[in-house]
């Protein structure tokens, strides 16, 4: 049964040769720390190879009666899978163990680096050289300030340590001690630089805070592979790696590829080619300034002896002279460079006025104004319906009164002649009252319509001011956003151009290595020199093209703003014309409304065929139409009476209606 449940078989370790001969991956050996250190010292490479195939466990030696711990980093460097510690002691080795295994979701498992798992690669944990296939890093840590580090008014300092391979382990960088400020100390010292970290995947940075007496405040373990460049607000942990509530540090970290000192100048030239060439030009000018004027003249004017020694030029017929191929080469190179810049450069066009009017903020304002006008005209319709209701009430009362009086006359017992005269006089009186009632209705309708016209005109003028201002604001905002995006696009284009030039350089280097290996160094130097020169020229031409593109965009944006300014008086004039035409149409609209009432047409027809206010100057830009929102309508007829308005009841400036003739005074 044990064969079914046992995954690992513990065996006594004899030697790496014996384990290699047995070649049983399920066997595991345990090493006391002293035995493990002995094997690590004598056979480091074999120890790493052993851990690629089998499991090994390291445990503290029995003489550690105080339950202290050894540094687990020593055995992590050889790929040991299980490095046991005394968990009851929260010393620095235990803190390092908890800090490293905090990552990978605190699962307790970390994958070894690839070169510690591949059988075709060999690794020496004591190496001081760069490992094949692994890019060394340069790590910078700058301690800027701290917050809420201690409740006591004491001095505070920070230590920064690096744990990893023996060549990577550095202890200890330390800041100055703050003078009695533990609440918000500020150091802002020079950054601590770990110049060469050979194996970043196995290295960790420890940032620890102490009081001036040496009392531990808090710390944080950060794997180098997890460090990102920039400013970070790091919350500290206690001895058991539990987060502290308030203590924290503001630091700046940077982890970048390690570049040897011999290649620093070349790397800097590739990073800043324009600055590099400008520096070379500046040095050349400074050297020219040191040369004496006479020496300069001697260099520029050859001596008589040199003139005599110069061979007499031989005249060659023009037909036999061959054109210099350099000019054609330069032209073709310039053409290729222009094509390259054209492939990278993106054309950007300014937004037109119509496109600006489709912006969300502008359309939202139009909808809001449309809603305001709609609500205003709804209120106006309520007043008209109320007036019609009052008119119908008066008409009903007049009809009831006429019926009673007519019945009374018929019952009075008068002679037929007198009765006829009285009935004629009575009908003439009723007719006169109906005319007066119609004239009253006309005056009220005209008053309501004139008031509504003034209010609508004022509101439309206010809306037009808002629309014009909003259009200018939207244009300014869109132009600013477009220029910002253009700047970002320019940076992307420069990076893309640099990538293309870098790929071209790599291709040239590959071709040079394949051609002649004896002259690789000289060709590489020439390729790099040519690459820097071409990069500088291309970047300069790209910068000029981007500058022209931006100037063209700014010019077009100014033209759009001028177009908006020129459109403003036209829209004001259009608004005035529409309001004037609407005012002139008021008496005719009222007469049509009364005619509908006389014909008994339904209210829906009144809406479609009757009075409709003209569009505002900005109505063509409004998505929903603002036409036909107000109509003269009524549910009851006035009884076919004709409308007439006496001159005596008309005030100056009021529309007068008489019969079929309409005038506006």
Secondary structure by P-SEA (a helix, b strand, c coil): cccccccbbbbbbccaaaaaaaccccbbbbbcaaaaaaaaaccaaaaaaaaacbbbbbbbcccccccccccaaaaaaacccccccccccccaaaaaaaaaacccccccccccccccccccbbbbcccccccccbbbbbbbbbbcccccccccbbbbbbbbbbbcccccccccccccccccccccccccccccccccccccccbbbbbbbbccccccccccccccccccccccbbbbbcccccccccbbbbbbbbbcccccccaaaaaaaaacaaaaaaaaaaaaaaaaaaccaaaaaaaacccaaaaaacccbbbbccccccccaaaaaaaaaaaaaaaaaaaabbbbbcccaaaaaacaaaaaaaaaaaaaaaaaaaaaaaaaaaaaaaaaaaaaaaaaaaaaaaaaaaaccccaaaaaaaaaaaaaaaaaaaaaaaaaaaaaaaaaaaaaaaaaaaaaaaaaaaaaaaaaaaaaaaaaaaaaaaaaaaaaaaaaaaaaaaaaaaaaaaaaaaccccaaaaaaaaaaaaaaaaaaaaaaaaaaaaaaaaaaaaaaaaaaaaaaaaaaaaaaaaaaaaaaaaaaaaaaaaaaaaaaaaacccaaaaaacccccccccccccccccccccccccccccccbbbbbbbcccccccbbbbcccccccc
